[in-house]
């Protein structure tokens, strides 16, 4: 009888420890850091943020300078370094190369999520990856570049072409607002070669639309397969801004990355 009581006490203690650990894990979810891409801003994540915050996640939508892969990645890396605990890094479009570089050597980054995003290997650029596959129509949709004092050039999408090119599955009124508030990316940034792709060492999750006109879906599939994606979701009919038109699907895959073991 005494041994039975002792065994029961041990079982109760184990159950209490397990329950405590489960509660701790639930309240210590990874911080989700989101990095927007070219021709967009942090507000492009608003729909996804609402869902994640409702589910108890801390979310930071980083302001991506869109100046160069190296400097943009450094700004994100500095932010990640300031966060205690695990981080899930999420990148859209040009934000993909940025998170790939920013996560390199960061011990607290547990997962990468690519949302209609580039994941270049060392020596590759966003422009080079786009050119490997047919289907991109961004070039003809670009406005006349803005010449910069340092000799570089800022790129914008023509406002009248923006809705169809960038956000075809977003309500027209909203797409027009996005066109007016778009942030330019430098031409050099899109042509800058990657140096340290973290997706080779950190598990990645992917989601994109099959109607993306900025990055060919075939290119996105190629990059996801090359990165040995843990999961790849293709949203039928979705444009380049799948996180705006389908925030639920994007939030779901981020949660899958966040809860992975």
C-alpha positions as CSV (number, residue, x, y, z in Angstrom):
1,X,0.0,0.0,0.0
2,X,2.8,2.4,0.9
3,X,4.6,1.8,-2.4
4,X,1.3,2.4,-4.2
5,X,0.8,5.7,-2.5
6,X,4.4,6.8,-3.3
7,X,3.8,5.8,-6.9
8,X,0.6,7.8,-7.0
9,X,2.4,10.9,-5.6
10,X,5.1,10.6,-8.3
11,X,2.5,10.3,-11.0
12,X,0.7,13.4,-9.6
13,X,4.0,15.3,-9.6
14,X,4.8,14.3,-13.1
15,X,1.3,15.4,-14.3
16,X,1.8,18.8,-12.5
17,X,5.2,19.3,-14.1
18,X,3.8,18.4,-17.5
19,X,0.8,20.8,-17.1
20,X,3.1,23.6,-15.9
21,X,5.4,23.1,-18.9
22,X,2.5,23.1,-21.3
23,X,1.2,26.3,-19.8
24,X,4.6,27.9,-20.0
25,X,5.0,26.9,-23.6
26,X,1.6,28.3,-24.4
27,X,2.4,31.7,-22.8
28,X,5.9,31.8,-24.3
29,X,5.1,31.7,-27.9
30,X,7.7,32.8,-30.3
31,X,7.7,36.5,-31.3
32,X,6.7,36.9,-35.0
33,X,8.8,39.4,-36.9
34,X,7.4,40.4,-40.3
35,X,9.4,42.1,-43.1
36,X,7.5,43.6,-46.0
37,X,8.7,43.7,-49.5
38,X,9.2,46.3,-52.3
39,X,6.3,48.6,-53.2
40,X,4.7,47.9,-49.9
41,X,4.9,48.9,-46.2
42,X,4.3,47.3,-42.8
43,X,0.6,47.9,-43.0
44,X,0.4,45.1,-45.6
45,X,0.6,42.7,-42.6
46,X,-2.4,44.2,-40.7
47,X,-4.9,41.4,-41.5
48,X,-2.4,38.7,-40.5
49,X,-1.4,40.6,-37.3
50,X,-5.0,40.8,-36.1
51,X,-5.3,37.0,-36.3
52,X,-2.0,36.3,-34.7
53,X,-2.4,38.8,-31.8
54,X,-5.9,37.4,-31.1
55,X,-4.2,34.0,-30.8
56,X,-1.7,35.3,-28.3
57,X,1.3,36.0,-30.4
58,X,3.6,39.1,-30.1
59,X,4.1,40.5,-33.5
60,X,6.5,43.1,-34.8
61,X,6.1,44.4,-38.4
62,X,9.6,45.7,-39.1
63,X,10.0,48.8,-41.3
64,X,12.1,47.6,-44.2
65,X,14.3,50.4,-45.6
66,X,14.3,48.9,-49.1
67,X,17.8,50.3,-49.8
68,X,20.1,47.2,-50.1
69,X,19.9,43.6,-49.0
70,X,22.9,43.9,-46.8
71,X,21.8,47.1,-44.9
72,X,18.2,46.1,-44.8
73,X,19.1,42.7,-43.3
74,X,21.3,44.3,-40.8
75,X,18.5,46.5,-39.5
76,X,16.3,43.4,-39.1
77,X,19.1,41.4,-37.5
78,X,19.6,44.1,-34.9
79,X,15.9,44.0,-34.1
80,X,15.9,40.2,-33.8
81,X,19.0,40.4,-31.5
82,X,17.0,42.6,-29.1
83,X,14.3,40.0,-28.7
84,X,14.4,37.6,-25.8
85,X,13.2,34.1,-26.7
86,X,12.5,32.4,-30.1
87,X,11.6,34.3,-33.2
88,X,9.8,33.4,-36.4
89,X,10.9,35.5,-39.2
90,X,8.4,36.2,-42.0
91,X,9.3,37.9,-45.3
92,X,7.2,39.0,-48.3
93,X,8.7,39.4,-51.8
94,X,12.0,41.3,-51.5
95,X,11.6,40.7,-47.7
96,X,12.6,37.1,-48.4
97,X,16.3,37.9,-49.2
98,X,16.3,40.2,-46.2
99,X,15.2,37.6,-43.7
100,X,17.5,35.0,-45.3
101,X,20.4,37.3,-44.5
102,X,19.1,38.6,-41.2
103,X,18.6,35.1,-39.8
104,X,22.1,33.9,-40.6
105,X,24.0,33.3,-37.3
106,X,20.9,34.2,-35.2
107,X,20.5,31.5,-32.6
108,X,17.0,32.6,-31.6
109,X,15.4,32.3,-35.1
110,X,13.5,29.0,-35.1
111,X,11.8,29.2,-38.4
112,X,11.5,31.2,-41.6
113,X,8.3,31.9,-43.5
114,X,8.4,33.0,-47.1
115,X,5.2,34.7,-48.3
116,X,5.4,35.1,-52.1
117,X,9.0,35.7,-51.4
118,X,12.5,35.3,-52.9
119,X,15.0,32.9,-51.2
120,X,18.2,33.4,-53.2
121,X,21.2,31.2,-52.8
122,X,24.6,32.8,-52.4
123,X,25.4,34.8,-55.6
124,X,21.8,35.0,-56.7
125,X,19.6,38.1,-56.9
126,X,15.9,38.7,-57.0
127,X,16.1,39.9,-60.6
128,X,18.1,36.8,-61.6
129,X,15.7,34.4,-60.0
130,X,12.7,36.1,-61.6
131,X,14.4,35.8,-65.0
132,X,14.8,32.0,-64.7
133,X,11.1,31.4,-65.2
134,X,8.4,32.9,-67.5
135,X,5.4,34.7,-66.2
136,X,6.6,37.9,-64.5
137,X,5.2,41.2,-65.9
138,X,6.7,43.6,-63.4
139,X,9.2,45.2,-65.8
140,X,6.7,46.9,-68.2
141,X,4.6,48.0,-65.2
142,X,7.4,50.0,-63.6
143,X,7.4,53.8,-63.8
144,X,10.3,55.9,-65.0
145,X,13.0,55.4,-62.3
146,X,13.7,58.2,-59.9
147,X,17.4,59.2,-60.1
148,X,19.0,59.5,-56.7
149,X,21.8,61.8,-55.6
150,X,24.1,58.9,-54.9
151,X,23.8,57.6,-58.4
152,X,21.3,54.9,-57.6
153,X,17.7,54.7,-58.8
154,X,14.4,54.3,-57.0
155,X,11.7,52.0,-58.6
156,X,8.0,52.5,-58.4
157,X,5.1,50.7,-60.1
158,X,2.9,52.9,-62.3
159,X,-0.1,53.7,-60.2
160,X,-2.6,52.9,-62.9
161,X,-1.0,49.5,-63.4
162,X,-0.5,48.8,-59.8
163,X,-3.9,47.1,-59.0
164,X,-3.7,44.5,-61.8
165,X,0.1,43.9,-61.5
166,X,0.5,43.8,-57.7
167,X,-2.9,43.2,-56.1
168,X,-5.4,41.9,-58.5
169,X,-7.4,40.0,-55.9
170,X,-7.7,43.0,-53.5
171,X,-10.7,45.4,-53.7
172,X,-9.9,48.0,-56.3
173,X,-10.4,50.9,-54.0
174,X,-7.9,49.4,-51.5
175,X,-5.4,48.5,-54.3
176,X,-5.5,52.2,-55.5
177,X,-4.6,53.3,-52.0
178,X,-1.8,50.9,-52.0
179,X,-0.6,52.3,-55.3
180,X,-0.5,55.8,-53.9
181,X,1.3,54.8,-50.7
182,X,3.7,52.4,-52.2
183,X,7.3,52.6,-51.0
184,X,10.1,52.5,-53.6
185,X,12.9,49.9,-53.7
186,X,16.3,50.7,-55.2
187,X,17.2,49.1,-58.4
188,X,20.5,48.0,-56.8
189,X,18.7,46.1,-54.0
190,X,16.8,43.9,-56.5
191,X,20.1,43.2,-58.3
192,X,22.2,42.6,-55.2
193,X,23.6,39.1,-54.8
194,X,22.8,37.2,-51.6
195,X,25.7,36.1,-49.5
196,X,24.5,34.0,-46.6
197,X,21.2,32.1,-47.1
198,X,19.9,31.1,-43.7
199,X,17.3,28.8,-45.2
200,X,20.0,26.2,-45.7
201,X,20.1,25.7,-41.9
202,X,16.8,27.0,-40.6
203,X,13.5,25.2,-41.5
204,X,11.2,27.2,-43.8
205,X,7.5,27.3,-44.6
206,X,6.1,28.8,-47.9
207,X,2.9,30.3,-49.1
208,X,2.1,32.0,-52.4
209,X,-0.6,32.6,-55.0
210,X,-0.8,30.9,-58.3
211,X,-1.7,34.2,-60.0
212,X,1.4,36.1,-58.8
213,X,2.7,38.4,-61.6
214,X,5.7,39.8,-59.8
215,X,7.4,36.5,-59.0
216,X,6.5,33.6,-61.3
217,X,4.8,30.8,-59.4
218,X,7.3,28.4,-61.0
219,X,10.1,30.3,-59.4
220,X,8.5,30.2,-56.0
221,X,8.0,26.5,-56.3
222,X,11.6,26.0,-57.4
223,X,12.8,28.0,-54.3
224,X,10.5,26.2,-51.9
225,X,11.6,22.8,-53.2
226,X,15.3,23.8,-53.1
227,X,14.9,25.0,-49.5
228,X,13.3,21.7,-48.6
229,X,10.2,23.5,-47.3
230,X,8.5,21.9,-44.3
231,X,5.2,22.9,-45.9
232,X,4.2,24.7,-49.1
233,X,0.7,26.2,-49.6
234,X,-0.4,27.5,-53.0
235,X,-3.5,29.7,-52.8
236,X,-5.6,29.5,-55.9
237,X,-6.3,32.8,-57.5
238,X,-4.1,34.8,-55.2
239,X,-2.0,37.7,-56.4
240,X,1.4,38.8,-55.2
241,X,-0.1,40.2,-51.9
242,X,-1.5,36.9,-50.6
243,X,-1.1,38.2,-47.1
244,X,-3.6,41.0,-47.8
245,X,-6.2,39.0,-49.8
246,X,-5.8,35.8,-47.7
247,X,-4.7,36.8,-44.2
248,X,-6.2,33.6,-42.6
249,X,-4.1,31.3,-44.8
250,X,-0.9,33.2,-44.1
251,X,-1.6,33.4,-40.4
252,X,-2.2,29.6,-40.4
253,X,1.2,28.7,-41.9
254,X,3.0,31.2,-39.6
255,X,1.3,29.4,-36.7
256,X,2.5,26.0,-38.1
257,X,6.0,27.3,-38.2
258,X,5.7,28.8,-34.7
259,X,4.4,25.6,-33.1
260,X,6.8,23.3,-34.9
261,X,9.3,21.2,-32.8
